[in-house]
Amino acid sequence: MIKERILWLISSVFTVLLLIILISLWSRMNQYQVDTQQLVNSQSVDSYIKNNTDSRGDSKKDSIQQPINIVKTGIFLQNVEFVDSDKVSISGYIWQHYTDSVREGDNSNRRAIGFNFPQQVKINSDIEPRQIYQIQQINSNVSGWYFDVILRQPFEYKNYPFDHKTVRIQISPKEITKGTILVPDFESYRSTGVFDVFGMDPTIVLSEWIRADTYFSYDSTTYDTNFGIYDFNIREAYPELSFNFVLKRKFESAFIYNLLPILLILILLYGAFLSVSDKNANSESHGFSTSNVVGISISLLGVFIALHLQLRQSLQNLGYLVYIEYFYVLIYLLLILVTANALLLSKKWTHFLHRNNNLLLKTMYWPLVLLYFVTITFSQYFLIF
């Protein structure tokens, strides 16, 4: 009796400790990390261009010559919708500033306005932005367009459902041969700091997502062709402007839709373990029989396969396992073990497992389950991330 109490005490202590570790790991996984340099003001843009520009004008790999045109560009999103696992539909406004040269007939900056979406998916016919205004101002003129496009994005679902999505809207100049560099129009926003969310309509319906961050950034693009233009330097790398917005999955949604069913099935399987006994009196009181345990396992297996198929369909049948699926693997293993435990109860060579009313397996259940969760979580996020 004393030995049984000690085993249950040890089991409870390890269960609580592992549960605390697991929750802390989930808290870390629910955070996001920006994987590129944020542009927060004009100084950061000037610094980036300076560091990526050869002041001597030499043509070197990973460097650019002094740009011919600097075009201020701003963006504001009105709607965001995820089409499937690697496509997002966005709509909103883009505007650009340009100046007419003092010299008559020299309006190279004006000819440089315009933009393209390199990630745009062409469906049936091209979807071109339409110009909605062109206003003359004191220091510069501004043109604005409305766009509605579908972009392909390299979303990563490895940590699902504790993942986040960074939608990177690449904006390239209309003509790449004019040495045009697009720079963010910071003056058009109220605040563009590191932790500020700007450039998005706050009333956008994002379902299970919440806005976490928005920022501008540059990606260096190097062309390996001169596009048939002999004096176009193919070794030069030009900074390509991107507007990024980060969305975090709501934890409560992730818990209810993904983790709660797993928790309930684990509890039901534990109940099946509790009903297994090598004593006739206990077996009768719990209503235990091998056929009952096998029936429960088959029923839970059918339900869980349906949940798993629904998950794979929602992820567009990715070619790799996401974080939550390792929990599914554990459930499949436990279904086999629970069934095997009931079938082997009467075998003499397994008596060491089932003695003392199946005590050893009952006290090991939750510590081993949580140890598996902690191990998978740590290896999936902190060792592979």
N, C-alpha and C positions, 0 to 999 in steps of 0.2 A: 504493500500500500504506500509506504514511504517512497519507494523507488518510482512508483507511478506518479506521485505528486511532483517529484523532482524532474521527471521527464516532461511533464506538462509545464512546469515552471520554466525550464530551459527552452522549450518550444515557444512559449509566450514571449520570453525576453528576446529571442532571436527574431521572432515575427515582428515585434514592435520596432526593433532596431532596423531591420531590413526595410520595413514600411517607411520609416523616416528617411532613410537613404534614398529610396525610390522616389518619394515625393520631392526631395531636394533636387534629384537629377531631372525630374520632369520640369521643375521650375527653371532649371538652366536650359533645358531644351526648348522651352517656350520663349526664350529670348532670341533675338536675331542679331546678326553681325553684318555690317556693311563691308562688302568686299572690294570697294574702290574708293578713290579719293573724292570727297564731296567738294563741290564748288559752292561756296557760301556768299562770296562777294566778288567785286571786280578785281581786287588784289589777288585772290586765289587764282582767278583766270589768267591774269597777267603773269603770275609766277609760273603757271603750268606752261603757257606759251613760250616764256623765256627759257625755261629749262628744256624745252623740246625744240628750240630753234637754234640753229648754228649761226651765230652773229656774223661769221665771215661769209655766209652764203654758200659754203661748200655743200656739195651733195653727198651726204653720208647716210648710211642706213640708220633707221630709227631717229632721224632728224628731219626737220622741215625748213624750207627757206622762209624768209619773212613773208607773210601773207600779203596778197594784193588788196583784199577786201575783208573788212571786219563787219559782220552783219549781226546786230542785236536781235535776238529771237526769244519770244516768250510763248508759253503754252498754258492752256487752262482746260481741264477735263470736266465734261458734263455727265458722262455716262461710262461705266465700265461693266463688262459682262464676260465671264469666262465661257468660251464656246466649247472647248474640250480640254484635254490634259496638256496641250501645248499651243493653244490659240486663245487670244483674248480680243474681244471687240471693244473698241474705244471710240469716243466721239468728243468733240470739243472745238476749241479755237486755237489757232496759231497766228502770231503777228510778227512782223519784221520791220525794222527801221532802216531807212536808206537816205542818202543825201545826194543831191545833184551837184556835180563839180562846178566850180566857178567858171572854168574854161568852157566855152560854148562847144557843145558836141561831145564832151567827155563826161559820160555818165556811167562809167564802169560799175560804180557801186550800185546804181539802180538796176543795171542788167544782172547783177549778182543775186538779187533777191529771188526768193523761191526756195523750195525744199522738196525732199523726197523721204519716204519711209522705206529704208532698205529691208525691213522685216515684213513688209506688207504682203499679205497673201492675196493672190489674184484669183477670184472666183467668177467664172463666166465672163465677166467684163471688168475692165479697170475701174476702180472707184477713185475718182480724182477729187481732191479738195476744191471747193469753190470760193472765190474771192467775194467777200461780203462788204468790205469797206476799204477806202483809200483816202487818208486824211493828210492834208498839208499842215505841218506844225512849224514853229519858229526855228528850231535847231535841226529838225529832221522830219521826214515824212514817214508815215507808217501805213502798211498794208496788212489787212487781216483776212484770214481764211477760216471757213468751217470745214471740218473733216469728219469722216465716219469710216473707219478702216478696221480690218481684222489683221492682227499682227501675230506672227509665230514667235513663241517664247520658249527658251530652254528651261522650263520649270523643273525643279528638283523635288521629288516626293519621298526621298530616302527616309526622312524623319516623320512621315505622316503617322498620326494626326497632330504632331507637334511641329509641323513645318510652317514656313512662311513663304509668301510669294513676292519676289521682287520683279515687277514689270518694268523693263528697260525699253523706253521708246527712243529708238535711235532716229535722229534727224540729221540728214546730210544735205549739203548745198545742192541747188538745182543743177549747177554745172560744176563738175569736179576739176575742170581744166583751168579755171580762173583763179585758183589759189585762194578761194573763199574759206574763211573760218567763221562758223556761227558761234556767238557768245551769248550767254544767258542775259536776258533783259531784267536784271535784278531790280531796277527802279520801278518796275511795274507791279511788284509784289509788296505787301505790307511788311513781311519779314521772311528772310531766307536763311535763318541760322541752322545749326546742325540738328537741333531738336524741333524745328518748326515744320508744320505740315501746311503746304501752300500749293497753289496750282490745281486744286481739286474742289469741285462743288461739295460742300459738307453734307448735302442732302442725298448724295448718291447711295442707293440701296446696295449693300455689299453682302447681304445674307449672313453667312457664318464668318465673315471676315471683318476686321476692324483696321482702320488706317493707323499705321505706326510711324511712317516717315515718308518724306518726299525730298528730293534733292537733284541737282544737276551734276553731271559728271562728263568726263571725256574718255573716249576709247580711241587708241591709236590704230589707224587703218593704213596698211601698206599695200599698194597695188603692185602686182607682178606683171603688169602689161602697160604699154604706153598708149593703148587704145588707138593705135595707128598714127599718133601725133609724135613726130620724131624728136621734138624738143621738150617733150613731157617726161620728166624724170621719174622713172618707175621705182627708184630706190627711196623716194621720199615718203615719210609717214605723216599723215594729216590727222589732227585731232577731230574726232567726230562727236558732236554734241549728243547727249542722251538726257532725257528727263526720266527719273526713276521714282516709282512709288512702291512702298513696302506695305504689304498686307499681312497681318497676323491672324491665324485661325483662333476663333474664340475658344477658350479652354472648356467652358461649360458645354459648348456644342460638341467638341471632341470627346468629352467624357460621356455624355449621354448617348451619342450615336455609335461610339466605337468601344469605349472601355467598360461601360455599364453592362452590356450583354456578356462580355467576357467574365466580369466579376460574378454575375449571376450564375453562369454555367459552372464556374469554379466552386461556388457555394453548393450547387446541386451535386456536383461530383464529390465534394467533401461529405455531403449527406449520405451518398451511396457508400463511401468508405466507412462512415459511422455505423451503418446498418450491418456491415460485415462483422460476424462474430464466430468464434469457434465454440461457443457455448450455446446449447440448444435453447436455454431459457431466454437468453438475450436475443437470439435469432428470432424466436417466436414473438417477443415483445416488439421488435422493430419490423416485423413482417418480412424478414430477409429470406430470400431464395435466390439461387443462381439465375433462374429465368427472369426474375424481377430486375436484377442488376443489368443483365444483358439487354432487356427491353428498354430500360432507362437509357443505357448507353447508345442504343440504336436510335432512339427518339432524339436525343441531344445531338447525335452526329448528323442527322438529317437537318435539324434546325441550323446547326453551325455551318454546314456546307452551303446552305442557302444564304446565310449572312456573308460567307466568304466570297461566293460568286457575285453577290451584290456589290461588295467592296471592289472586286477586280473590275467589274463593269464601270463603276464610278471613276476608276483610275485609268480607264481605257486600256485595260490589260497590259500594263507595263511589263517590260522584259526582266524585271528584277523584283525582289521582295522588299516591301516597305517595312518600316519599324513595327507597325501594329500586327503584321502577318507573322512575325516570330511568336507572338502570343497565340495566334491560331495554331501554329505548329505544336506548341505546348498542349493546347486543348486536345488535339488529335492524339498526342502521346498519352495524355492522362486517360482518355476514353479507352485506349487499349489496355493501360495498366489497371484501371478499375475493373474492367471485364476480366482480365487475367487473374487479378487478385481473388475475385469471386469464384472463378473456375478452379483455381488451385487450392482453395481452402481445405479441401478434404485430403490433399496429398501430404504424406508424411514428411517428404523431403523439404517442404516449405513450412514446416511447423514452427521454425524459429522466427518466421515473419508474422505468423498469426497467433502466437501464444500471447497470453495476457489480454485476450479480447482484441487482437489486432492492434495492440497499443503502439508498436514501433512505427507502423505506417501512418497511423492517425496523428502522432506527434510530429512526424517528419513532413507531413503534407504541406502546411503553410510555409514553414521555413524554406523548403526546397523550391516551392513555387515562387516565392518572393526572391530567393537567391538567383533563380533563372531570370526573373524580370530585371534585377539589378545588373546582372552580368551582361545581358543583351543590351540594356540601355547604355551602360558604360562603353561597351565595345562599339556599338552602333554610332554613338554621338561623339564621344570624347576621343576615341582612338582612330576613327575613320573620318571624322569631320574635318 
